[in-house]
Amino acid sequence: MPTYEYECTGCRRVFEVKQRISEAPLTTCDACGGPVRRLLSAAPFILKGDGWYVTDYPSASRKKARESETKATSTDSSATPAPSTGSPAPAPAGPAPSSSPPAGSSSD
């Protein structure tokens, strides 16, 4: 059942009344008998249950997961390779290919 807030225009008293939505709004103040008007008020917003404040009050398992995430991130950033200069890598040194048969072999 919603709670409505009223203000008396005669005595300036502000009070709350629990009413059904289908009920007619109050018209007179029960203290002085003056006319009243219904005020606009913020609806209550209540979060119940687990998981609403994960970032504010994490569970033990969430704290461990967050720690491992930050460790992995810091490890990855420290192991970044040096920036490339844009030149190709040198070819490995080795024997040069020859077009002539090896020395000492004869085909007679």
C-alpha positions in Angstrom: 0.0 0.0 0.0 1.5 3.4 -1.0 2.2 6.1 1.5 1.1 9.6 0.4 2.3 12.9 1.9 -0.1 15.8 2.5 0.3 19.4 3.6 -2.4 21.4 5.3 -2.7 24.9 3.9 -4.2 26.2 7.2 -1.7 25.0 9.9 1.2 24.0 7.5 1.4 20.6 9.0 2.9 17.9 6.8 1.8 14.3 7.4 1.9 10.9 5.7 -1.1 8.6 5.2 -1.1 5.0 3.9 -3.8 4.7 1.3 -4.8 2.4 -1.5 -4.3 3.8 -5.0 -8.0 3.5 -5.6 -9.0 5.6 -2.6 -9.9 9.3 -3.0 -7.2 11.8 -1.8 -7.8 13.5 1.6 -9.4 16.9 1.5 -9.3 18.1 5.2 -6.7 18.2 7.9 -7.5 16.0 10.9 -5.8 18.4 13.3 -7.3 21.8 12.3 -9.9 20.9 9.7 -8.3 23.1 7.0 -7.9 22.1 3.4 -4.9 19.8 2.4 -3.1 19.1 -0.7 -1.2 16.0 -1.7 2.6 16.5 -2.2 4.8 14.8 -4.7 7.5 12.7 -2.9 10.2 10.4 -4.0 9.2 6.7 -4.1 11.2 4.5 -1.8 13.9 2.5 -3.5 15.1 -0.5 -1.6 17.7 -3.0 -2.9 17.4 -6.4 -1.2 19.4 -9.5 -1.6 22.9 -10.5 -2.7 24.8 -8.9 -5.5 23.5 -5.3 -5.5 26.7 -3.8 -4.1 29.3 -6.0 -5.7 31.7 -3.2 -6.3 31.2 -1.6 -2.9 31.1 -4.7 -0.7 32.6 -7.7 -2.6 32.5 -11.2 -1.3 35.7 -13.0 -0.5 35.6 -14.9 -3.8 35.1 -11.6 -5.7 38.1 -10.0 -3.9 40.3 -13.0 -4.9 39.1 -12.7 -8.5 39.8 -9.0 -8.6 43.3 -9.4 -7.1 44.1 -12.1 -9.8 42.8 -9.8 -12.5 45.0 -6.9 -11.3 48.0 -9.2 -11.0 47.5 -10.6 -14.5 47.1 -7.0 -15.9 50.2 -5.8 -14.2 52.2 -8.8 -15.4 51.0 -8.4 -19.0 51.9 -4.8 -19.1 55.5 -5.3 -17.7 56.2 -8.1 -20.3 55.4 -6.0 -23.4 58.0 -6.3 -26.2 60.2 -3.4 -27.2 58.8 -1.3 -30.0 59.8 -2.3 -33.5 62.1 0.0 -35.6 60.4 -0.9 -38.8 63.5 -2.6 -40.4 63.4 -6.3 -41.2 65.3 -8.7 -39.0 68.7 -9.8 -40.3 68.9 -13.2 -42.0 70.6 -15.9 -40.0 74.3 -16.4 -41.0 75.1 -19.7 -42.6 77.0 -21.2 -45.6 76.2 -19.5 -48.8 74.7 -21.7 -51.5 77.1 -22.6 -54.3 76.3 -23.3 -57.9 79.4 -25.4 -58.5 79.9 -29.0 -57.4 81.9 -29.5 -54.2 85.7 -29.5 -54.6 87.4 -32.9 -54.8 84.7 -34.7 -56.6 85.1 -35.6 -60.2 82.7 -36.9 -62.6 85.0 -38.9 -65.0 
